[in-house]
């Protein structure tokens, strides 16, 4: 599973709409404290989502993200650093 963490709730909601058009398994969740102490939102995605397509959406919509994280059993690995 992957998490995409955003710098604003507005950007998380915009991304959720775009992702759900292609992948209805996307969920908006509170950002885990291991990623950010601020009150933020993240999108939770299953592993079958292609990260390249997500990067295209982020760049096209000019969304500000903290990063993309691969979530495993008790692990959290950044796979893309936000801009």
N, C-alpha and C positions, 0 to 999 in steps of 0.2 A: 504494500500500500504506500501511497505518497501523500504528503501534505504540501500544499502551497500556502505560504504565509504572506499576508499583505500588510502594507503600511497604513492602509485605511479600510474601514468597514465598507465604504462605498465601492472601492476597487474589488473587494472580495465578492460583493453582490453582483457586480458587473461580470466578473469572471465566472461566477456560478451560472448565470444565464447563458453565457457563451458555451461553457463546457457541457451543460445539460442538453444542449441541442444535439451534441454528438455522443454524450455518455451520461445516461440517466442515473448512473450509480454514484454521481458526485454528491457530496454532502457538505454543507457549511457547518463548521464547528468552531468553538472557541479555540484560539491559538494556545497550544500547550505551553506551560510556564518554562519548559526546557528550551523553547525557541525564543520567547519574548515575555518580559514581565508586564508589558503594556496590555491594556484591554484591547484585543484584536480578534479578527476572524481569520480562519483558514479554510481551505477547501480540501476535503479528504477524497482521494481518488484510489481506485483499485489499480493493480499493477499493469493491466492490459492497456492503459492509456499511454500513448506515445508522447514522450516529453518534448520532442521537437515541435509537435503541433501546439502544445501548450505555450511554448516559447513564442511561436508565431502569434498566438492570440494576445499574449502579454504585450508584445512589441506593437502589434497593429492597434490595439486599444489604448496604448500608452499607460498601462497599469503599473503601479509601483509595488514591487514585492520585496519581502525580506529574503525569501529564498524558497527553494523546493527541497524537500526532505524525504528520504526513503526511510520508512518506519518498519522496523523488524521487532522481534521479541526483545523487549527492553533495550532497543537501540534506536538511534536517530542519527542519520547521516545526511549532511548537506550534499546534494548532487548538483545544485545550481544556485549560485549566489545572486541575490537580487541587485537591482540597480537603483 
